[in-house]
Amino acid sequence: MVLGVYGLVGIVNLVAALFFKESIRKLSKACLMPALLVFYIVGVGQIQFLVIAALVFSWAGDVLLIQKEKPTFFRLGLAAFLLSHVLYAIAFVALAGSVNVLALVVSAVVAVPLGIAMLRLINPDAAMKIPVTAYAVVIILMSMAALQLMLVRPGFPGVQVYVASLVYIFSDALMAYLLFHRQAKYFNVITMIPYIVAQGGLITGLVLGSWA
């Protein structure tokens, strides 16, 4: 039921963005992570405070990026999401409890060209090159940690967490590309769809897994 609230808030946000109802869009965006946080606390077997902290920083990022056109707010929002990914990654490794060395090596080898490709696609301006590079590295590491969780804890929840982490990479790469190249008319709709799916997928997988 609580997950349904998250879905409903997400739909309200997308509809408001589609029809350019800015006050509703901004308010609903600020309500997304609180709804997901309640779902996690109510639904998971054993609460991981790292996950709660990750959601809190994601909420801070959402709120700050409401004013993404202002450089200071954009940088602070980027920093908040970077910390969120770090916390997710640590939580996934802690929940996995062990490491699949082969998968770690293979994913690290794949991560290098993937990161380079992302940066070339996004091609940020000189002032943002270092922050965007750091962010790309961290979100890829988060996905690598999700892969470890999936392999060590086989089953649908682990697969869901990993797939959601890939959707998250796509979501952030898409947003960055549109920001630095051309901002589409329906930017807020296009970028929020994968973001809502990614965050919901991560937390739903963790709730379904309820790994101790």
PyMOL commands that set and color helices and strands:
alter all, ss='L'
color gray80, all
select helices_A, chain A and resi 2-18+22-43+49-65+71-96+101-122+126-152+156-180+187-209
alter helices_A, ss='H'
color red, helices_A
deselect
rebuild
show_as cartoon
